[in-house]
Amino acid sequence: MDNCPVKKILVDSESNTRVILSEDRTVVTKYLIICAGPWTNRLLEPLGWKLPLQPIKIPVFYYKAH
């Protein structure tokens, strides 16, 4: 889901991951891939995780397919 703000990530005793998107939107899944860039550790901190991430700026190009 692109451009979808995440408020909180919770993990229950059965290893289910609950992603709180807003007051009325929650996603429950077994696996989660986080592509939050420099905000990744801010999301993981409440879970007690801290990754040694180093944000870098890279050029990204998009081309229209014909």
C-alpha positions as CSV (number, residue, x, y, z in Angstrom):
1,M,0.0,0.0,0.0
2,D,1.7,3.2,-1.2
3,N,1.4,6.5,0.7
4,C,-0.4,4.8,3.6
5,P,0.6,6.3,7.0
6,V,1.2,3.8,9.7
7,K,0.4,4.8,13.3
8,K,1.6,1.7,15.1
9,I,2.8,-1.8,14.7
10,L,1.9,-4.5,17.2
11,V,2.9,-8.2,17.5
12,D,0.7,-10.6,19.4
13,S,1.6,-13.8,21.2
14,E,0.8,-15.9,18.1
15,S,3.3,-13.9,15.9
16,N,0.5,-12.1,14.1
17,T,1.4,-8.5,13.2
18,R,-1.3,-5.9,13.6
19,V,-0.7,-2.6,11.6
20,I,-2.8,0.3,12.8
21,L,-3.3,2.7,9.9
22,S,-6.0,4.9,11.3
23,E,-8.8,4.7,13.8
24,D,-10.9,2.6,11.5
25,R,-8.2,0.8,9.4
26,T,-6.2,-2.1,10.7
27,V,-4.3,-4.8,8.8
28,V,-3.5,-8.2,10.4
29,T,-0.8,-10.4,8.8
30,K,1.8,-13.0,9.5
31,Y,4.5,-11.2,7.6
32,L,5.3,-7.5,7.1
33,I,7.8,-5.7,4.9
34,I,8.5,-2.2,6.0
35,C,9.7,0.3,3.4
36,A,9.7,3.4,5.6
37,G,13.2,4.6,4.8
38,P,14.5,6.9,7.5
39,W,11.3,6.4,9.6
40,T,11.8,2.6,9.9
41,N,13.4,2.8,13.4
42,R,10.7,5.2,14.6
43,L,8.1,2.5,13.7
44,L,10.2,-0.4,15.2
45,E,11.2,1.4,18.5
46,P,8.0,0.5,20.4
47,L,8.8,-3.2,19.6
48,G,12.3,-2.9,21.1
49,W,14.0,-3.2,17.7
50,K,16.7,-0.8,16.3
51,L,18.4,-1.5,13.0
52,P,21.7,0.0,12.0
53,L,20.2,1.9,9.1
54,Q,22.1,4.6,7.2
55,P,19.8,6.6,4.9
56,I,21.4,7.6,1.6
57,K,20.1,9.6,-1.3
58,I,20.0,7.9,-4.6
59,P,18.5,9.0,-8.0
60,V,15.3,7.3,-9.0
61,F,14.0,7.5,-12.6
62,Y,10.6,6.4,-13.9
63,Y,10.1,5.8,-17.6
64,K,6.8,5.5,-19.4
65,A,6.3,2.1,-21.1
66,H,5.1,2.3,-24.7
